[in-house]
């Protein structure tokens, strides 16, 4: 039994990817098993092998399907400086137990070239997009590229720091620091 009766192959694959993303994020790539993923999805292991060569290919597919959502939540920029200020001011409130697919992908990328390729492409596209959005939004003496890289580094760093369960800093102090940093890169009013 690979699929649930009355469910299409595409729906089965989508359910596998959604469940796999959650299990990999919660347990990590190494600790997660195909059996655990299929059990949570209400499927047999045959469903995985009908769509993927194995756990590694399932992980890469889950990252492609669901990693972008996490990246968008972390780096999505509408009004670039306002978004940086808003996201940055709340980034200190991540739950210590929060584990994400992106953290697991970064760890897995050290051993799996395909995962590294997916991450490089995804982060590269985001960096290019963020740099484009920031152009004209920051002071002339500030590089949009450098700001985009800082946002990426702070966002990813916050994911890693949350896993350490360090004592929090005062939230108001953190928010004030982020506001001050963002204000320092705004164009000067004439």
GIHU-V104837 format. One record per run of one state. SS is the DSSP state (alpha for helix, beta for strand, coil for the rest). FROM is the first residue (numbers start at 1). LEN is the number of residues. If there is no record, write none. Layout:
SS	FROM	LEN
SS	FROM	LEN
This chain:
coil	1	8
alpha	9	19
coil	28	6
alpha	34	8
coil	42	3
alpha	45	7
coil	52	3
alpha	55	21
coil	76	4
alpha	80	14
coil	94	7
alpha	101	9
coil	110	3
alpha	113	22
coil	135	9
alpha	144	21
coil	165	6
alpha	171	15
coil	186	5
